[in-house]
Amino acid sequence: MATPFPASAWQPFSAYVDQTAIGVLVIHGFTGSPESVKPLARALAEAGCNVECPHLTGHGPRWQDLAPATVEDWLGDLLPALQRLKERSRVVFVAGLSMGGTLALRLAQLDPAIRGVALVNHALVFGNPLVPLAGLLKHLLPSTPAIASDILDPSVREPCCDRTPTAGVAQVHRLARLVRAGLPGLRQPLLVFKSRQDHVLPARNATLTCREAGSASTELIWLDRSYHVATMDFDKDLIAERTLAFFTRLALEEP
Protein backbone atom coordinates (compact mmCIF):
# COMPACT_ATOMS: atom_id res chain seq x y z
CA MET A 1 0.00 0.00 0.00
CA ALA A 2 1.37 3.40 -0.99
CA THR A 3 1.82 5.99 1.70
CA PRO A 4 1.05 9.72 1.30
CA PHE A 5 3.95 10.57 3.57
CA PRO A 6 7.60 10.93 2.49
CA ALA A 7 10.16 8.40 3.68
CA SER A 8 11.87 11.20 5.61
CA ALA A 9 8.97 11.17 8.10
CA TRP A 10 10.37 7.98 9.58
CA GLN A 11 13.97 9.15 9.67
CA PRO A 12 15.56 9.92 13.04
CA PHE A 13 16.68 13.42 13.97
CA SER A 14 19.97 14.27 15.65
CA ALA A 15 21.69 17.54 16.54
CA TYR A 16 24.94 18.23 18.36
CA VAL A 17 26.03 21.60 19.72
CA ASP A 18 28.95 20.95 22.06
CA GLN A 19 30.01 19.14 25.23
CA THR A 20 28.72 21.91 27.48
CA ALA A 21 25.14 21.71 26.19
CA ILE A 22 22.33 19.80 27.84
CA GLY A 23 21.20 16.65 26.06
CA VAL A 24 17.60 15.67 25.35
CA LEU A 25 16.27 12.35 24.10
CA VAL A 26 12.92 12.91 22.33
CA ILE A 27 10.69 9.86 21.75
CA HIS A 28 7.75 9.45 19.39
CA GLY A 29 4.57 7.49 20.07
CA PHE A 30 3.01 4.16 19.13
CA THR A 31 2.12 3.82 15.41
CA GLY A 32 3.55 7.31 14.92
CA SER A 33 6.86 8.54 13.60
CA PRO A 34 9.81 10.76 14.50
CA GLU A 35 8.07 13.44 12.43
CA SER A 36 5.42 13.77 15.15
CA VAL A 37 7.97 15.03 17.68
CA LYS A 38 10.43 16.77 15.36
CA PRO A 39 8.87 20.19 16.07
CA LEU A 40 9.92 19.72 19.71
CA ALA A 41 13.28 18.16 18.82
CA ARG A 42 14.15 20.96 16.38
CA ALA A 43 13.07 23.70 18.79
CA LEU A 44 15.33 22.26 21.49
CA ALA A 45 18.22 21.95 19.04
CA GLU A 46 17.75 25.53 17.84
CA ALA A 47 17.84 26.64 21.49
CA GLY A 48 21.27 25.05 21.90
CA CYS A 49 20.54 21.51 23.12
CA ASN A 50 22.12 18.28 21.97
CA VAL A 51 19.19 16.23 20.71
CA GLU A 52 18.55 12.63 19.70
CA CYS A 53 15.18 11.61 18.26
CA PRO A 54 15.38 7.95 17.21
CA HIS A 55 13.07 5.88 15.05
CA LEU A 56 11.40 3.07 17.00
CA THR A 57 11.45 -0.46 15.57
CA GLY A 58 8.55 -1.39 13.31
CA HIS A 59 7.15 2.10 12.90
CA GLY A 60 6.33 2.97 9.32
CA PRO A 61 3.40 3.00 6.91
CA ARG A 62 2.65 -0.75 7.18
CA TRP A 63 1.09 -2.06 10.40
CA GLN A 64 2.45 -5.55 9.67
CA ASP A 65 5.99 -4.27 10.29
CA LEU A 66 5.03 -3.05 13.76
CA ALA A 67 3.11 -6.13 14.86
CA PRO A 68 6.17 -8.22 15.93
CA ALA A 69 7.94 -5.33 17.73
CA THR A 70 8.35 -5.51 21.51
CA VAL A 71 9.03 -3.23 24.44
CA GLU A 72 12.57 -4.60 24.49
CA ASP A 73 13.04 -3.61 20.84
CA TRP A 74 11.98 -0.04 21.57
CA LEU A 75 14.17 0.27 24.64
CA GLY A 76 16.99 -1.16 22.54
CA ASP A 77 16.46 1.65 20.03
CA LEU A 78 16.64 4.29 22.75
CA LEU A 79 19.56 3.16 24.89
CA PRO A 80 22.31 3.80 22.28
CA ALA A 81 20.88 7.27 21.60
CA LEU A 82 20.77 8.00 25.32
CA GLN A 83 24.35 6.80 25.69
CA ARG A 84 25.51 9.13 22.90
CA LEU A 85 23.88 12.05 24.69
CA LYS A 86 25.47 11.10 28.02
CA GLU A 87 28.90 10.96 26.40
CA ARG A 88 28.67 14.40 24.79
CA SER A 89 26.39 16.42 27.10
CA ARG A 90 26.85 17.82 30.60
CA VAL A 91 23.41 16.59 31.73
CA VAL A 92 20.65 14.55 30.05
CA PHE A 93 16.85 14.67 29.97
CA VAL A 94 14.12 12.68 28.23
CA ALA A 95 10.84 13.75 26.65
CA GLY A 96 8.17 11.72 24.93
CA LEU A 97 4.76 11.80 23.28
CA SER A 98 2.13 9.16 24.09
CA MET A 99 3.89 5.78 24.33
CA GLY A 100 7.11 7.76 23.92
CA GLY A 101 6.34 9.36 27.26
CA THR A 102 5.84 5.94 28.81
CA LEU A 103 9.21 4.86 27.44
CA ALA A 104 10.74 8.06 28.81
CA LEU A 105 9.44 7.18 32.26
CA ARG A 106 10.86 3.68 31.97
CA LEU A 107 14.28 5.02 31.04
CA ALA A 108 14.18 7.37 34.03
CA GLN A 109 13.27 4.45 36.30
CA LEU A 110 16.26 2.51 35.00
CA ASP A 111 18.80 5.34 34.86
CA PRO A 112 19.17 7.85 37.73
CA ALA A 113 21.58 9.89 35.59
CA ILE A 114 18.55 11.22 33.71
CA ARG A 115 17.88 14.56 35.40
CA GLY A 116 14.23 15.16 34.43
CA VAL A 117 11.33 13.98 32.28
CA ALA A 118 8.79 15.82 30.10
CA LEU A 119 5.63 13.95 29.12
CA VAL A 120 3.08 14.84 26.45
CA ASN A 121 -0.19 12.88 26.61
CA HIS A 122 1.61 9.78 27.85
CA ALA A 123 0.09 6.32 28.19
CA LEU A 124 -0.32 4.58 31.56
CA VAL A 125 -4.06 3.89 31.65
CA PHE A 126 -6.45 3.40 28.74
CA GLY A 127 -10.03 4.33 28.04
CA ASN A 128 -10.76 1.27 25.90
CA PRO A 129 -11.65 -1.69 28.17
CA LEU A 130 -10.38 -4.14 25.53
CA VAL A 131 -6.77 -2.94 25.76
CA PRO A 132 -5.89 -5.34 28.63
CA LEU A 133 -7.18 -8.19 26.45
CA ALA A 134 -5.08 -7.31 23.42
CA GLY A 135 -2.69 -10.20 24.06
CA LEU A 136 -5.58 -12.61 23.50
CA LEU A 137 -7.44 -10.62 20.87
CA LYS A 138 -4.40 -10.43 18.59
CA HIS A 139 -5.12 -13.99 17.47
CA LEU A 140 -8.68 -13.11 16.47
CA LEU A 141 -8.27 -9.50 15.38
CA PRO A 142 -4.75 -8.78 14.09
CA SER A 143 -5.37 -5.06 13.54
CA THR A 144 -7.86 -2.26 14.07
CA PRO A 145 -8.30 1.16 12.44
CA ALA A 146 -5.46 3.66 12.80
CA ILE A 147 -5.39 5.73 15.99
CA ALA A 148 -2.89 8.38 14.89
CA SER A 149 -3.30 11.96 13.66
CA ASP A 150 -5.64 13.06 16.47
CA ILE A 151 -4.86 16.73 15.81
CA LEU A 152 -7.03 19.84 16.17
CA ASP A 153 -5.15 21.82 13.51
CA PRO A 154 -6.88 20.86 10.22
CA SER A 155 -3.80 21.68 8.18
CA VAL A 156 -1.61 19.02 9.87
CA ARG A 157 -1.50 15.24 9.45
CA GLU A 158 0.67 12.84 11.40
CA PRO A 159 2.67 10.24 9.45
CA CYS A 160 1.55 6.94 10.92
CA CYS A 161 0.87 3.24 10.39
CA ASP A 162 -2.11 2.52 8.15
CA ARG A 163 -3.69 0.43 10.94
CA THR A 164 -3.07 -0.41 14.59
CA PRO A 165 -1.60 -3.88 15.26
CA THR A 166 -3.32 -5.58 18.19
CA ALA A 167 -0.09 -7.32 19.18
CA GLY A 168 1.53 -3.91 19.47
CA VAL A 169 -1.27 -2.68 21.71
CA ALA A 170 -0.51 -5.62 24.00
CA GLN A 171 3.11 -4.47 24.18
CA VAL A 172 2.10 -0.90 25.04
CA HIS A 173 -0.18 -2.21 27.79
CA ARG A 174 2.65 -4.37 29.15
CA LEU A 175 4.97 -1.37 29.19
CA ALA A 176 2.37 0.80 30.92
CA ARG A 177 1.81 -1.74 33.67
CA LEU A 178 5.54 -2.06 34.26
CA VAL A 179 6.05 1.70 34.42
CA ARG A 180 3.06 2.35 36.65
CA ALA A 181 4.24 -0.26 39.14
CA GLY A 182 7.55 1.60 39.39
CA LEU A 183 6.12 5.12 39.72
CA PRO A 184 6.53 5.36 43.51
CA GLY A 185 10.27 4.75 43.11
CA LEU A 186 10.70 7.47 40.48
CA ARG A 187 12.77 10.41 41.74
CA GLN A 188 13.31 12.70 38.75
CA PRO A 189 11.22 15.88 38.42
CA LEU A 190 8.32 15.60 35.98
CA LEU A 191 6.74 18.07 33.60
CA VAL A 192 3.40 16.69 32.39
CA PHE A 193 1.45 18.14 29.47
CA LYS A 194 -2.12 16.91 28.99
CA SER A 195 -4.65 17.91 26.34
CA ARG A 196 -8.09 18.55 27.76
CA GLN A 197 -9.49 17.02 24.57
CA ASP A 198 -7.56 13.83 23.83
CA HIS A 199 -9.44 11.22 21.81
CA VAL A 200 -6.77 8.54 22.33
CA LEU A 201 -5.89 8.52 26.05
CA PRO A 202 -7.93 9.68 29.07
CA ALA A 203 -7.12 12.72 31.18
CA ARG A 204 -6.50 10.64 34.29
CA ASN A 205 -3.11 9.65 32.88
CA ALA A 206 -1.85 13.06 33.96
CA THR A 207 -3.43 13.24 37.39
CA LEU A 208 -2.61 9.62 38.22
CA THR A 209 1.05 10.11 37.30
CA CYS A 210 1.39 13.27 39.37
CA ARG A 211 -0.29 11.55 42.32
CA GLU A 212 1.58 8.22 42.24
CA ALA A 213 5.07 9.31 41.18
CA GLY A 214 7.69 9.59 43.89
CA SER A 215 9.32 12.43 41.96
CA ALA A 216 11.02 15.33 43.71
CA SER A 217 8.55 17.65 41.96
CA THR A 218 5.74 17.44 39.43
CA GLU A 219 4.18 20.14 37.27
CA LEU A 220 1.00 19.62 35.23
CA ILE A 221 0.16 21.87 32.30
CA TRP A 222 -3.26 21.49 30.66
CA LEU A 223 -3.41 22.10 26.91
CA ASP A 224 -6.54 23.79 25.54
CA ARG A 225 -5.65 24.05 21.85
CA SER A 226 -4.46 20.56 20.97
CA TYR A 227 -5.68 16.99 20.72
CA HIS A 228 -3.53 13.90 21.33
CA VAL A 229 -0.61 14.67 18.99
CA ALA A 230 0.01 17.98 20.73
CA THR A 231 3.63 18.20 19.55
CA MET A 232 2.28 18.84 16.02
CA ASP A 233 -0.76 20.85 17.07
CA PHE A 234 -1.53 24.45 18.03
CA ASP A 235 0.25 24.10 21.40
CA LYS A 236 3.55 22.82 19.97
CA ASP A 237 5.37 26.11 20.60
CA LEU A 238 4.11 26.27 24.19
CA ILE A 239 5.30 22.69 24.76
CA ALA A 240 8.74 23.49 23.37
CA GLU A 241 9.09 26.70 25.38
CA ARG A 242 8.00 25.20 28.69
CA THR A 243 10.07 22.03 28.17
CA LEU A 244 13.19 24.05 27.41
CA ALA A 245 12.64 26.25 30.47
CA PHE A 246 12.06 23.18 32.66
CA PHE A 247 15.20 21.40 31.49
CA THR A 248 17.31 24.56 31.63
CA ARG A 249 16.24 25.24 35.22
CA LEU A 250 17.01 21.70 36.31
CA ALA A 251 20.40 21.80 34.61
CA LEU A 252 21.39 24.74 36.81
CA GLU A 253 20.41 22.99 40.03
CA GLU A 254 22.61 20.67 42.03
CA PRO A 255 21.86 17.00 41.24
Secondary structure, 3 states (H helix, E strand, C coil): CCCCCCHHHHCCEEECCCCCCEEEEEECCCCCCHHHCHHHHHHHHHCCCEEEECCCCCCCCCHHHHCCCCHHHHHHHHHHHHHHHHHHCCEEEEEEECHHHHHHHHHHHHCCCEEEEEEECCCCCCCCCCHHHHHHHCCCCCEEECCCCCCCCCCCCCCCCCEEEHHHHHHHHHHHHHHHHCHHHCCCCEEEEEECCCCCCCCHHHHHHHHHCCCCCEEEEEECCCCCCHHHCCCHHHHHHHHHHHHHHHHHCCC
